[in-house]
Amino acid sequence: MYKGVRLSLAYRPDLVVERRVVVELKAVERLMPVHTAQLLTYLKLEGLHVGLLLNFNSVLITNGIKRVVL
C-alpha cells in the first residue's frame, strides 16, 4: 500500500528468493540507471535490502550481474 493505493498489481519483481533477495531479469544491450532505479523501487516496496540485476544479453553472464544493497 502506498498512500492508500494497492501497488501489488502494478509493481512485481521477477523473482524473490527466500524473502531475502529480489532478482530482476533483463536482456538489454547494457544496464541503464533506470534498471537500477526499478530494482531499488522493488526493494523498498518489498521491505528487503539486497537485490540482483541480471542481464542475459552479455557475452559473459558474470559481466551482466549487478548487486544492489539498500
N, C-alpha and C positions, 0 to 999 in steps of 0.2 A: 504494500500500500504506500502511495506517495500522495500526500495532500488529499486523502480521501478517494483516490483513484487506484483501482486494482491494476497493477502492471504485469501480472504474471503471463498474460497472453501476448503482450507487446514485446517483452524483453525476455528471451530464453537463451541461455548459454548452450553451446553444442553438447558439452559433457560436464558433469560434476562428479568428481571421483571421491568416494568415501566422505562426502560432505566436508571436504578439506581443500580441494583444488578444482578451479574452474579451467576447463580446456576449451579454447576457441580454435576452430579449424579454418584454415584459409588455403586457397590455391591461387595466389596472385603473383605477379612478377616480382614485387618486393613489398615488404611490410611497410605500411604508412602509419603516421601518428594517429590517424582516425581508427585504425585497428586496435592500437593500444588503448585509446580512449574507450572504445567499445568494451574491451576486456575489463577495464577499470570500473565501468558502469555496472557490469555483471557482478564484479566482486563486491561492490558496495551494496547492490540490491540483495545479494545472497548472504551478506554479512560474513564473507570469507576474506582471507588475507593473501592467498597465493594463487596465481594463475599462470597458465602456459598458453602462449600463442604459437600455433604450429602452422607453418607454411609448407604445403606439399609441392609447391612449384619451385623448388630449389634443387640444384644438382645433388648436393648432399643434405640429407634431412637434418643433420646437426647444425647446418648453417641456417635452417629455417625455424629454429626454436628460440623463442624469447620468453624468459621468465619475468613475471611482474609480481612485485610484492607491495602491498599497501603498508 
